[in-house]
Amino acid sequence: MSSKIYINGKFFPKDKAVISVFDHGLLYGDGVFEGIRSYNGRVFKLDEHIDRLYESAKAIMLEIPLTKRQMKEAVLSTFRINKFAAYIRLVVTRGTGDLGLDPRKCPKSTIIIIADKIVLYSKDYYEKGLKIVTATTCRNIPEALNSKIKSLNYLNNILAKIEANNYGALEAIMLTYDGYVTECTGDNIFIVKDNCLITPPSYLGLLEGITRKTVMDLAIASDISVKEAVFTRYDLYTADECFLTGTAAEIVPVVEIDGRVINDGKVGDKTALLMKKYRELTANEGTPIYAM
Ligand code: PMP
């Protein structure tokens, strides 16, 4: 079934869904975005995604010409019109300007909502786990471009992704310039050590993932202790368990990092438990697509 794509309040078939080559989202990666999932006709964590979108926009002084409520309605209507879709990409660019980078030349932002199916990793990886590597490309330092902003500028991540590709790995871990683990190119990272779930703190410069927060809440509810703490590659290599989180990836186990085998190459118990809890939560929670 062919999808209908939302651009500035109207729906277009895929081959007619076009924007200007002068859009600063294209020319400069000037814009913000979200990836949002639905399960069984309910949109998971819609408010959280909309809040993060508006915070990203505020951080780059990008005016979104819709209220949050209108934006939610736009997202829900895109899911309604694309019944097959389980994932949407919501993009707000600076809009059309001239060839200079001055955002003041872009009077109106462009809002795009694309609905699609998504399979990030095949089923096998959820059962057997991923083998991943650390990239030499460091994560952007927060003082230059804060990774809390989910901006259209993903070259930092793409450079690390290319390293993963070159190694034949599906993901790459990115470190700070001084060697602390931050996150992967498109997912957050967790380790389990001595029964405690650990993920890097966001002040290191990483996206505060909505799945990351959900998983931390699920762990607390399951009596698993959780902490945000800085750690290095050594802690990855000697971890009891490791997994990645993201809206599209959900929770995906990791069984090897830079050739070091984690948990004898098996999906860890806590990882498996959290995967189960996450599946239950996504199956039962969310904003119905007919809510507004
Ligand atoms: N880190 C990065 C760099 C991401 O792009 C994403 C989203 N794909 C995540 C983490 C996970 O965030 P969320 O759980 O909100 O999807």
Residues whose N, C-alpha, C, O or C-beta is under 5 A from the ligand:
A	BS01	PMP	E183 C184 T185 G186 D187 N188 L207 E208 G209 I210 T211 R212 T245 G246 T247 A248
